[in-house]
Amino acid sequence: MLPGDIDGSQLHKRLKAVRREAHHLHAFLRFQPHPETLEGPQLVAWHEPAHDILLSSSEHFAERLGRISWLIATPDDGAYWDGQHLHYQRPCPAEWQRLAQTPEDEGQALWLAYYGSTFNPARLNRSALEASLPVRFWKNLPEGMLIPHLMSQARAGAQRDGQAEAVALQNGKRIRYSTGKEPLC
């Protein structure tokens, strides 16, 4: 099918949407540590894809994470890497979904503090943010719950101030220049 044909155009749009969804899985999936147990994955993640891409996109994580075991669950299917083999199940077992949706991550507060402190309201461009990180993924990202609040603060004046308050609190020297050549401190 040629992209210029009516059917070909539709096919290429659909292929592009599936590739984009695979990119979203790779970019917006957040693994959470699973408590140490004798069996089961070391990392768990929940994702809600718009297309059926988990099986074709899971190999990416197997290559990246090596022998670390992980589980990705979706509303429809699940992938479990035991460190050597990829196990795929459709429909996703209820136990896998429960594990992925209720992670016990003690480092979550640290990540949220980091994300909030690096958010720069002076550089907020809502349309660019939503284009690069679609709103539908926010509910499954740890930092997703912070984004609307940070955007609201930016619209309420923090955007105008930017990081000025944090910079103003820093210690430093103020240099006055005389009409001569040397600075006066």
N, C-alpha and C positions, 0 to 999 in steps of 0.2 A: 504494500500500500504506500502510495506517495503522499507526503504531507499536504500536497496541493489538492488532492481529491477530497471530496466531502467525507467519505468513509475513512480515508487515510488521515485526514485532519483530526477526526474524532479519536481514532486509534492513538495517534501521537499525543494528543492531549491527555488521554487516559494513562498512557505509559509514563508521561511526565509526572502526572499526579502520584502514581505508585512510586516512582523514584524519589519524589519529594517526600513522600510519607516514610520511606526507608531512611532518608536523611534525618527526618524528624525523630525517628526512633533512636538513631545513633547520637543525635545531638541533645535530645531532651530527656533521655532516660537517666534516672538517678538511682544508682544502686545504693542500698542501705545495708550495713552489716547485720548479719543474722547472729543471734547469740550462739556461742560455741556449744555444739552438741556433737554427739557421736556420729550422727548421720544428718544429712541435709545440706543445703547450700550455705556457703559462707556469706554470700551476698544475695539480696532479693530486690526485685523492682517490679513496679506496676506500670502498665502503659495502656492507653486507649487509642489504638490506631484507627484511622478512617478507612484503611484498606487492609487486606489480608496479607501482611508482609512479614510476620514474625518468623516463619520458617526460613524464608529466603534471606532474612537479614540477621539471623542469630549467629551465623558463622563469624561475623565481624567481632562479636564479643568473645567467642572462643579463641580467636587468634590473639586478641588484645590482652585477655586476662590469663592466658596460659592454663596452668593447673588449678587455679582458684575456681572453686565450684560456685555456680550462680543459678538463679532462677528468675525468669521473666514471665509474668502472668499477665494476661489480657482478659477481657470479658469473654472472648471466644476460644483462645488457645493458650498454650504455655510451652515454654522451652526451658529445659533443665540441663545444664552442663555439669557433669560430675568430675571434671578435671581431665577426662579422656574421651568421653562420648557425649554426643548431643542427643537428648531424649525430647521428643516433641509429642504433645498430646492435644488432640482436639476432640471433644471440648476440654477446656482446662479443668483439671480436678479442683474441687472446692477447697481442698487443703492447700493447694498451691496459691489459689486466689487469696485465701485468708493470710498466708505467710507474707505475700507480697503487699497486701494492703495494710498490714499492721506491723510495720517494722519497729524494732526497739533500738533506736539509735541514740546513744548518749551524747554523741558529737553534734547532734542537730542544732542545739542552741548556739554552739560555736560557729557553725556554718551560717546561721541566720544573722548573727551579730556581724560576721565578716561581710556578708552580702549587703546588709543595711548600711554599713560604714563605707562601702566602696561605691554605693549608688550616688551619682552626682546629679542633683536636681538641676543644676545650671545647664546640663547637656541633654536634658530630657527632650526627646522627640517621640511623642506618643505613637505616631503612625509608623515610624521606623522600628520602634520597640515591638509593636504588635505585628509588623511584617516579619521581623526576624524571630520573634518568640510568640507565636499565635496564642491568643487568649485561651483557647480550648485546652492548652497544656498546663496552664497555671495551676489548676486544681490538683494536679498530681506532682507538682514540683515543691520541694520543701520551701523554697523562697517565693513560691507563687502567692502565698497568703500575704506577703509583705508588699508586693508590687503595687496593688491599688492604693494602699496607705502612703507609700513613698511618692506615688504619682500625685495623690491628693495634696500632700505637703508641698510638692513642687509647684502646683497650681496656686496654692495659698500663700505664696511668697518666697518659699525656699529657693525656687528657681532663680529669682532675682538676686538673692544673696549668694547663691552657689555655696562655695566652701569658705566664704569670707569669715564667718564666725569661728570656724575651726582654725583658720590661719591667724586670725587676730589673737587667739589665745596662746599662740606659740611665743616663746621667749626669743628675743633677738635684740639687735642693736639698731638704734635709729641714728643715721649718719646725717649731720648737717654740713653743708659745704660753705666755706667762707668765700669771700670774693677772691681769695688767694688760690694757691694750688693744692694745699693739703686739707683733707677732711677733718672736721672737728667732731669728736665722739662725745 
